[in-house]
Amino acid sequence: MSIKHNSAGCVPFCASLISNYFPKPYRGAALGFYNWGVYLGYSLTFVLLIAEKKLGWKAVYFIAGSPGILIGIVILLTVKDPSRGENDDDSKALEQLSTMASKLKVSVKHFIDPVLLLLCFGGALRNGAGIVWAYNIRNFFNQYHPSVNIEQWMSWIPLIFGSLGAFAGGFLSDKLSSKDRKNSVIKSRLTVVISCLIVSAPCQIGTLLLPYPWTWIAHIFAYLFGEMWIGVCIALVIDLVPNDLTASSVAVYFFIIQIIGGNMNLFVTPIRKAVNLRVALIITFPGLYIIAAFIFMVTLAVHQSRKKQMNNLKKEENKPFQNVI
């Protein structure tokens, strides 16, 4: 619990720093690049499994964590605080909020926003699918491909194709946002998330059904497309809230996706007992991808509907002035 407590602040504060350093046209790619650490660490675990057999888990645990101390010191000494709000249009409005009551009102308003809540729920399901696979990948390959050396593949697939997908997703969402000025940044980013989940789900099914080595080839494409969501969703959360609420909003987002997503693995055991592990994983791995994509579609529909209502309201408000002219 102490480790989790001390590491929990990393992502929200890092996301807040990135949002201040990088404006909206570059934010998705920057957050995607930041998440390379996830795939580096995940691939590293499979490499360290080899060392664990000789050194023991305690030594490997310290080997894995010690670079973080050095990197943290380097960041502390070299990274400067950006000027808050220099890249966000909401900062001027927030400067006028002088009382804690006003700021609390704004926070509650954003946290109960249906678009933000749906985004968190969709992210939770997608995150849950990843957790299910992470917990069951060894069980799956031991049962259905017992002769396969998992470390031989997983030591580089997440590192290369997960990292590439995370950056590509953010970069693509940034480019679509800048080119399609008639539509909002939110629509462009959600379109990328929905598309990558729909494309990735069949690849995940291939991982679960195809024979060796096609199971791993399918997994390469599953990682490439399936990990495009991670930086884009964080960018969406940041885009939906004022600059002063970035860190707290990202923290709430990760709280929701971890609480809900972390419990998705509980469904694997009863389904496995009723049918088998392969069917259980099809339902809780690519199945959750499809459900998450549907939730993101609903998120997009709600956002577009609200945007249309706001545009109609503005037109109605401007009618008296047009009549006078």
C-alpha positions in Angstrom: 0.0 0.0 0.0 2.9 2.3 0.8 4.4 1.7 -2.6 1.1 2.4 -4.4 0.6 5.5 -2.2 3.9 7.0 -3.2 3.7 6.1 -6.9 0.1 7.2 -7.4 1.0 10.9 -7.9 3.3 10.2 -10.7 0.9 10.1 -13.7 -1.4 13.0 -12.7 1.5 15.4 -12.1 3.4 14.3 -15.2 0.2 14.7 -17.3 -0.2 18.2 -15.8 3.4 19.1 -16.6 3.1 17.7 -20.2 -0.2 19.6 -20.7 1.6 22.9 -19.8 4.7 22.2 -21.9 2.8 21.0 -25.0 -0.3 22.8 -26.5 -3.3 20.9 -27.8 -1.8 20.3 -31.4 1.1 18.3 -29.8 -0.4 17.0 -26.6 -1.6 13.6 -27.8 1.7 12.6 -29.2 3.6 13.9 -26.1 1.3 11.8 -23.8 1.7 8.8 -26.1 5.5 9.2 -25.9 5.3 9.5 -22.1 3.5 6.2 -21.9 6.4 4.4 -23.6 7.5 3.7 -20.0 4.6 1.4 -19.6 5.7 -0.8 -22.5 9.4 -0.6 -21.6 8.5 -1.8 -18.1 6.2 -4.5 -19.2 8.7 -6.0 -21.7 11.4 -5.7 -19.0 9.4 -7.9 -16.7 9.7 -10.8 -19.1 13.5 -10.2 -19.4 13.8 -10.1 -15.7 11.9 -13.4 -15.3 15.0 -15.0 -16.8 17.3 -13.3 -14.2 14.8 -14.1 -11.4 15.5 -17.8 -11.8 19.1 -17.2 -10.9 19.1 -14.2 -8.6 15.7 -14.5 -6.8 12.8 -12.2 -6.9 14.1 -9.7 -4.3 17.2 -8.9 -6.2 15.3 -8.5 -9.4 12.8 -6.3 -7.6 15.5 -3.9 -6.6 17.2 -4.1 -10.0 14.0 -3.0 -11.7 13.3 -0.2 -9.3 16.7 1.4 -8.8 16.9 3.2 -12.2 13.7 5.1 -11.2 15.6 6.7 -8.3 18.4 8.0 -10.6 15.9 9.3 -13.2 13.9 11.0 -10.5 16.9 12.9 -9.3 17.8 13.9 -12.9 14.3 15.2 -13.4 14.3 17.1 -10.1 17.6 18.9 -11.1 16.9 19.5 -14.8 13.1 20.0 -15.4 11.7 23.4 -14.7 8.2 24.3 -13.8 6.3 25.6 -16.9 4.3 28.8 -16.7 0.9 27.4 -15.7 -1.8 28.0 -18.3 0.4 29.5 -21.0 -1.0 26.9 -23.5 -4.6 26.8 -22.2 -7.5 29.2 -23.0 -9.2 28.3 -19.8 -6.5 29.8 -17.5 -7.7 33.4 -17.8 -11.2 32.4 -16.7 -9.8 30.4 -13.8 -7.7 33.3 -12.6 -11.0 35.1 -11.8 -12.1 32.4 -9.4 -10.9 33.8 -6.2 -12.8 31.7 -3.7 -12.5 28.1 -2.8 -16.3 27.7 -3.2 -16.1 28.9 -6.8 -13.3 26.4 -7.6 -15.2 23.6 -5.9 -18.3 24.4 -8.0 -16.2 24.3 -11.2 -14.6 21.0 -10.1 -18.0 19.3 -9.4 -19.4 20.6 -12.7 -16.6 18.9 -14.7 -16.6 15.7 -12.7 -20.3 15.2 -13.2 -20.1 15.9 -16.9 -21.6 13.0 -18.8 -18.9 13.1 -21.5 -16.1 12.9 -19.0 -17.9 10.1 -17.0 -18.5 8.1 -20.1 -14.9 8.6 -21.2 -13.7 7.3 -17.8 -16.1 4.3 -18.1 -14.9 3.4 -21.6 -11.3 3.8 -20.5 -12.0 1.5 -17.5 -13.3 -1.3 -19.7 -10.3 -1.0 -22.1 -7.9 -0.9 -19.1 -9.7 -3.9 -17.7 -9.1 -5.9 -20.9 -5.4 -5.2 -20.6 -5.3 -6.3 -17.0 -7.1 -9.5 -17.8 -4.6 -10.3 -20.5 -1.6 -9.4 -18.3 -2.8 -11.7 -15.5 -3.7 -14.6 -17.8 -1.2 -14.5 -20.7 1.1 -17.1 -19.0 -1.8 -19.4 -18.1 -3.1 -19.2 -21.7 0.1 -20.1 -23.4 1.0 -22.8 -20.9 -2.3 -24.4 -21.6 -2.7 -24.0 -25.4 0.9 -23.5 -26.5 3.0 -25.3 -23.9 6.1 -25.5 -26.1 6.2 -21.7 -26.7 8.8 -19.6 -24.9 6.7 -16.5 -23.8 9.8 -14.4 -22.9 11.1 -14.8 -26.4 8.2 -12.8 -27.8 6.9 -10.6 -24.9 10.4 -9.2 -24.2 10.1 -7.1 -27.4 6.5 -7.0 -28.7 5.2 -4.6 -26.1 8.4 -2.5 -26.2 8.4 -2.0 -29.9 4.8 -2.2 -31.1 3.1 -1.0 -27.9 5.3 2.1 -27.8 4.8 2.7 -31.6 1.1 2.4 -31.2 0.9 4.7 -28.2 2.8 7.4 -30.0 1.0 6.9 -33.3 -2.4 7.2 -31.7 -1.5 10.5 -30.0 0.2 11.8 -33.2 -2.8 10.8 -35.4 -5.3 12.4 -33.1 -3.3 15.6 -33.0 -3.1 15.7 -36.8 -6.8 15.0 -37.3 -7.6 17.7 -34.8 -5.5 20.3 -36.5 -6.8 19.5 -40.0 -10.5 19.1 -39.2 -11.1 22.6 -37.8 -14.8 22.4 -38.5 -15.1 19.6 -35.9 -13.9 19.6 -32.3 -10.7 18.2 -30.9 -12.8 15.9 -28.8 -14.5 14.3 -31.9 -11.2 13.7 -33.6 -9.6 12.1 -30.6 -12.6 9.9 -29.9 -12.7 8.8 -33.5 -9.1 7.6 -33.2 -9.8 5.7 -30.0 -13.0 4.0 -31.4 -11.2 3.0 -34.6 -8.1 1.5 -32.9 -10.3 -0.6 -30.6 -12.4 -1.9 -33.5 -9.4 -2.8 -35.6 -7.5 -4.3 -32.7 -10.3 -6.6 -31.4 -10.1 -9.1 -34.4 -6.3 -9.2 -33.9 -6.8 -10.2 -30.2 -9.2 -12.9 -31.3 -6.5 -14.2 -33.7 -4.1 -14.3 -30.8 -6.5 -16.5 -28.9 -7.5 -18.8 -31.8 -4.6 -19.1 -34.2 -1.8 -21.7 -34.1 1.8 -20.9 -33.5 3.5 -18.7 -34.8 0.4 -16.8 -36.2 -0.8 -16.3 -32.7 2.2 -14.0 -32.0 2.0 -12.3 -35.4 -1.7 -11.4 -34.6 -0.5 -10.2 -31.2 2.0 -7.8 -32.9 -0.9 -6.1 -34.7 -3.0 -6.3 -31.6 -0.4 -4.3 -29.7 0.2 -1.8 -32.6 -3.5 -0.8 -32.8 -4.7 -1.7 -29.3 -2.3 0.6 -27.5 -3.2 3.7 -29.6 -5.8 4.6 -27.0 -3.7 5.3 -23.9 -2.3 8.8 -24.6 -5.4 9.9 -26.5 -7.7 9.2 -23.6 -5.5 11.2 -21.2 -5.4 14.0 -23.7 -9.2 13.9 -23.9 -9.5 14.2 -20.1 -7.1 17.2 -20.1 -9.0 18.8 -23.1 -12.3 18.5 -21.2 -11.2 20.3 -18.0 -9.7 23.7 -17.1 -6.0 23.9 -16.7 -6.1 24.2 -12.9 -7.9 20.9 -12.7 -5.6 18.9 -14.9 -3.8 16.9 -12.2 -6.9 16.2 -10.1 -9.0 15.2 -13.1 -6.3 12.8 -14.4 -6.1 11.4 -10.9 -9.8 10.8 -10.8 -9.7 9.3 -14.3 -7.0 6.8 -13.3 -8.9 6.1 -10.0 -12.0 5.1 -12.0 -10.2 3.0 -14.7 -8.2 1.2 -12.0 -11.1 0.5 -9.7 -13.4 -0.7 -12.4 -10.8 -2.2 -14.8 -8.9 -3.9 -12.0 -11.9 -6.0 -11.1 -12.6 -7.3 -14.7 -10.3 -10.2 -14.0 -12.8 -11.5 -11.5 -15.0 -12.6 -14.4 -12.4 -14.9 -15.9 -12.6 -17.7 -13.3 -16.4 -18.3 -13.3 -16.5 -18.2 -17.2 -13.4 -20.5 -17.3 -15.1 -23.0 -15.0 -18.3 -22.9 -17.0 -16.7 -23.2 -20.5 -12.9 -23.0 -20.8 -10.1 -20.4 -20.5 -10.0 -19.6 -24.2 -13.7 -18.6 -24.3 -13.3 -16.7 -21.0 -10.5 -14.6 -22.5 -12.4 -14.0 -25.7 -15.2 -12.5 -23.7 -13.0 -10.5 -21.3 -10.2 -9.5 -23.6 -11.4 -8.6 -27.2 -15.0 -8.6 -25.9 -14.2 -5.7 -23.6 -12.5 -3.9 -26.5 -15.8 -4.0 -28.4 -17.9 -2.9 -25.4 -15.4 -0.1 -24.7 -15.6 1.0 -28.3 -19.4 1.2 -28.0 -19.1 3.3 -24.8 -16.8 5.7 -26.7 -19.3 5.9 -29.5 -22.0 6.9 -27.0 -19.5 9.4 -25.5 -19.1 10.9 -29.0 -22.8 11.0 -29.6 -23.5 12.8 -26.3 -20.7 15.3 -27.0 -21.9 16.0 -30.6 -25.6 16.3 -29.4 -24.6 18.8 -26.6 -22.4 20.8 -29.1 -25.3 21.0 -31.5 -27.6 22.2 -28.7 -25.1 24.9 -27.7 -24.8 26.1 -31.3 -28.6 26.3 -31.7 -28.8 28.2 -28.4 -26.2 30.7 -29.7 -28.1 31.2 -32.9 -31.3 31.9 -30.9 -29.5 34.4 -28.7 -28.1 36.2 -31.8 -31.5 36.4 -33.6 -32.6 39.7 -31.9 -29.4 41.4 -32.9 -29.7 40.2 -36.5 -33.3 41.5 -36.7 -32.1 44.9 -35.4 -29.4 45.1 -38.0 
